[in-house]
Amino acid sequence: TEPVTLEHERCTASGSSSPGSAAAALDADCRLKQNLRLAGKGPAEQRSAADAGMKRALGRRKGLWFRLRKILLCVLGLYVAIPFLIKLCPGIQAKLIFLNFVRVPYFIDLKKPQDQGLNHTCNYYLQPEEDVTIGVWHTIPAIWWKNAQGKDQMWYEDALASSQPIILYLHGNAGTRGGDHRVELYKVLSSLGYHVVTFDYRGWGDSVGTPSERGMTYDALHVFDWIKARSGDNPVYIWGHSLGTGVATNLVRRLCERETPPDALILESPFTNIREEAKSHPFSVIYRYFPGFDWFFLDPITSSGIKFANDENVKHISCPLLILHAEDDPVVPFQLLYNIAAPSRSFRDFKVQFIPFHSDLGYRHKYIYKSPELPRILRAQQVGVSPDSCLWPSLA
């Protein structure tokens, strides 16, 4: 404290020698008090400040742990609540199967297929039932694309009577008829000389109605009959992908029962039935070992009337069958529906082929259209080549 004392003495001396410097004396006194306060902090006060800092740090850590624990409890509560919610509201499970509310890609005008590079495609709207309207795309063979420019719907409908074969394509869940991988498949099939007719089921895309397995099958039946009424004797093939394979086998079984089968059925990435597919789907991994998994998740599917029983339908189909599946499919397990279909007595007079695609090719769930072997596979199916000459040794 000696420097402080000396400064005070200097200030006092200067104040006595200079009358009228009271203000300077006051300033010096204030500085003196401030210096005394600063100099008066001892080890005890320093320890107190350090303790206060530690308490603040511990408080922050406790607050962070409390928030983290709160988040974990909320996640755990949601995890436990979801099975009960699905059990109480089976309609949720139906929406998760259809995923018709997921419209990908977004912001495309389904009335203008030319925006997706399909400049030889016409957009229709058909009405299978009252209060139900479905959007349809008809892509003609690519060799006619110049003639198709500026043509109306009537011209496209008349084109179905040409000698070119026709494929009715039934897409899977989620998205619309304008999905990227679907558009690429239309282009491939069109380049091979096929008419491609595809549509969005009721409740998908710009189609009006409420989704259901019965409704989807009836929509497909209506479009098939619409095609046959205009195509004459031209061959008509039905191609189903993923969930669309369930619609396809429902449709073909019904057509066979009324003795108007298609010329062939093509199943891409098919499952056995929707219950088995739901059980093995990647989304079910986090609940697969949950107590009562079947009761909580699978029984609501059955109670909703959703079956898509491919394994049962193929036993009642009497037309050529071609199955395409990639070994690295992450959505639908690589299952041999072929082993169920081939021994069926309904196929004893028809060819049944199974074409696997090796995992090294990377076709996964929806990229089989990239296969350079696809044209040869379809030509073999079309001309009726025997099963012994199928191409799968080269593909595997």
N, C-alpha and C positions, 0 to 999 in steps of 0.2 A: 504493500500500500504506500510505500515511500514516494513513487512518482506521482501518485494522486495528491498526497499531502503537499509536495513541492509545487504542484500546479495550483493548488488552492492558495498557498502563500503568495505565489506570483500574482495571481489574480487579485488578491486582497491588497497587495502592495500597489499594484497599478491603479486600483480603485481609489486608494487614499491619496495618491499623488495626482490624480486627475479628477477634480471635482466635476460632478455632473455625469459620471460614467456609471450610474446605477444599473442601466440596462445591461451593460457588459458584465457587471457583477452577477446579475441574475442568470445570464446565459452560462457563465462559468459555474455557477452553483448547480444548474441543471446538468451540465456535463459531468460534474463531480458526482452527483447522485447516480447518474447512469453508469459511470465507471465503477462506482462502488457496488452496484447491483451485479454487473458483469464479473467483477473480481470476487464477489462473494460466493459464487457457485463452487461448492466443494465436491469432494468425492461422493458424498451421500446423495446430493442432487443428481449427479451424473448417473449413479446406479439407479435412481428412481426413473430417470428418463429411459434408460436401457430396459428396465423392467416393463415400462409402459409400451415400448416398441415391441417387445416380445409378446406381450398380451395382445396387442393389435394383430400381430402375425398369426398367433394361435387362433384368434377370433376369426380371421379370414379363412384359415384352414378348416376350422369347424364349420363355417358357413358353406364352404365349397363341398365338404363331405355330406353335409345335410342336404344340399341341393342334389348331389349325385345320388344319394340314397333315395331321395324322393322320386327322382327320375326312374331308378331301377324298380322301385315299388310300383310305379305307374305302368311300366313295361310289363312287369310280371302280372299285374292285375288285368291288363289288356290281353295278355297271352292266355290267361285262364278264362276270361270272359268270352272270347271269340267262339270257342266250341259251343258254349251254352246259347250264344246269340244265334249261331247257325242252326242249332237244333230247334230253337223256338221259332225261327223264321226260315223255313226251307227255301223260300224264294231267293234268299241271298246266295245259296249254293247254285241255284239255276243261273243266276246272273254271272257267277264266277265261271261257270261252264261255257256259257254263250259268249260272254264279254262283248256283246253287241254294242254296248255303250262306248267302247274304245274305238274311235274312228281314226285310223291311221292309213295313209298320211292325212294330216289336217289341211284344211283350206284348199281342197281341190273341188272343182265343179264336176260332179258325176254326169252331168248332162253334156259335158264336152270331153269325151275320151281322147280327142285329138291333142288335148293339152298334155296327155301322158305319152305322146308319141304314137298313138294309134290313129293314124290318119285314114284308115280304111275300116273304121268301126262306127256303128250307128247305135244310138241310145233309144231304147223302147221303154214303155211302161205297160205292164200286163196286170190283169185283175183276176187272181185265182178265186177269190171269194168276195162277198160284199164287205165293204170297209177294209179291204186288204188290197194294196197296190205294191207291186214289186218292180224295181228298176232292172233293166236287162241291157247287156252289151252284146252286140253281134259283130264279130270280127270276121271278115271274109278272107279267103286265101290271099297271101301277099302278092301273087302274080296279077291280081286284079286291082291293085290299089289305085292305079291311074284312072281306070274306068269308074271307080267308086267316088271320085271327087265330085262333090255337089249333089250326090244322089240322095233321094228321100227314103223313108222307111219302106215304102212299097217295093222299091228296087231291091233293097236288101232282102226282104222277105222272098221275092221271086228268085233271088240268087240261091236260096236254099235248095231249089229244085235242080241245080246243076249236078254234074256227076261227081263233085268233090265230097268226100266224107265229112261228117259233122261230129264235133265233140261237145257234149254238154258238160261244162266244168262246174263242180260244186265245191266252193271254197270252205276253208276251216273257220274257226271262231275268230273273233276280233277283226278289226279292220273292215274294209269294204271290197267290192269288186275292182276297185282301183288301187289295191295294195301293190307295192313295188314288185315283189317276187311273183305275184299273180300276173301283172302286166307283162313281165319278162317271159313267162310261160306262154301267154297268148301269142306273143311275137314269134316264139320258137315254133309253136304248133301251126300258126298261120304261114310261116315260111316253108313248112313241110306240106302245104297244100290243104290244110283242114279249115273248115268253118269252125269258129269257136263261139259258142253261145254260153254266157255266164250271167249270173244275176245275184242280187243281194236278197237273202231271205227276209221275210217280214220282220221288221224291227231293226234291220241292219241298214247302214247307209241312208239312202233317201227312200227306202221302202217303208210302207206304212203297215203297222200291225204289231201284235205282241208275240215274241218268240216262244216257240214250243216245239218239241220233237215232231208231234203230229202236223203242226202247221208248216214246218220246214219241209217235211216229206211231201205234203200236199202241194206246196209251191213248186217243188222239183217235178212232181208228176204233171202239174199244169204246163210247165215249160216244155217238158218232154212231148206231151200231146200236141202242144202248139207247133213244135218243130216237125213232128211226124205228119201233121196236117199239111205241111208245105214242102216237105223234102221228098215225097214220093218213095221210091225204092232205094234212095241213097242210104248207105250205112250210117248208123248213129251209134256213137260210143259214149259211155258215161264215165267221167273221170272225177273221182273224189279225193280230196286231200285232207288229212288230219280229221277234224270233226266232220268234214264233208264226206269221209268214207262211211260214217254212220248213216248219213242221209242217203248216200249212194246205195248201200246194201238194203236199206229200207225200201227205197224206190224200186230197185231191180227185183227184189223178192216179190213186191206187189205186181210188177210187170210180168214176171214169170207165172205168177198165180193166175193172171188173167190171159196168159198165153200170148203176150206181146213183148217178148224180151228184147233188149237192145242187142246190137251186134257184138258188143264186148263190154266188159266192166274193167276199169283200171283203178286200182287203189294205191294211192301214194301215201306212205307213212301211216298205215292203218293200225288201229288198236284192236284189242279183242272185244271189249265192251267198256262202257263209260265208267262203270264201277271200278274195274281193274285199272283203267287209265288214271282215275282220280287218286287211287291208292299209290300209284307209282310216279305220279307227277312231281317234278322238282319242288313245287310250292308246298307239297304235303310233307316234305322232309322234317320240318320243325315240329310237326304234330304226329309223325308216324308212330312214335312210341308213347304217345299220350294215352293215359288210361281211357278205354272206351272209344278209341279212334273210329272204329266201324260205326258204333252207335251214334256218335256225334256228327261224323262227316259223310259217311257212305249211305247210311239209311235214309237221310233226308233227300238224297238224289233219287233213290228208288221211290220214296213216297211222293216225289214230284212228278213221277211218271216218265223220267228220263232214263232210257236204257241204251239206245244205240248199240244193239247187240250184234256186232259184226260176226262174232263166233257162232251165233245161232242162225243168222240170216244166210250165211254162205252155204248152209246145209240145204237151203231151199232155192238155190239159184241154178238156173240151167242156161248158161251162156259162157263163152270164153272169159277167163279171168286172168288178169295180169296184175301182179303185186310188185311195187317198187318201194324199197326201203333202204335208208342209209344206216350203216352200223353205228355211226357216231351221233345218231339222233338223240338230243338231250331232252326232248319233250315227250315223245312216245318211245318207250323202250323197244329195242330191236327184238320183236317177237315174231315167231313163225306162224302167222295166221294161215300160211300155206299148209302147214301140217294139219290144220283143221279142215281146210277146204279140199285138199287133194283127195283124201279117202272118201269124201262124200259121194254118195250114189248119184246125186243130182248132176255131178260133173263127169259121169262116166263116158259121155259122148262128146265132151268138150275139153279143150286145152286149158290147163291151169299152169301158169308160169310164175316163178318167184325170182326177181332180179335184185340181189343185194349189191350195195355199193360200199366198197371198203372205206374204213374210217380215214385212211390217208388222203382220200379225195376231198374231204372236208365239206360234203354236201349237207350234213346235219339234218335239220327238220324240213327245210323248205327250199333247198337249192339244187335239187336233182335236175332241174331244167338246164343246168350248166353242163350236164354230161354230154360229151361229144358222141356217145353211143346211143343216145336217146332216139335219133332218127332211125337207126337200124332196128332198135327194139320195137318201135311202133310199126315199122314196115313188116317185121316178122309177125307181129300180132295181127296186122291187117290182112295179110295174105294167107294166114292160117298155117304157118310153119309149125312143124311138130315140136313138142316140148324138148325132144332130144337135141334140137339144134339151137336152143336158147343161148344167149351170149354171156351168162353169168360167170363161166370160168375166166373169161378175159377181164371181167369187171371186178372180180374178187381178188 
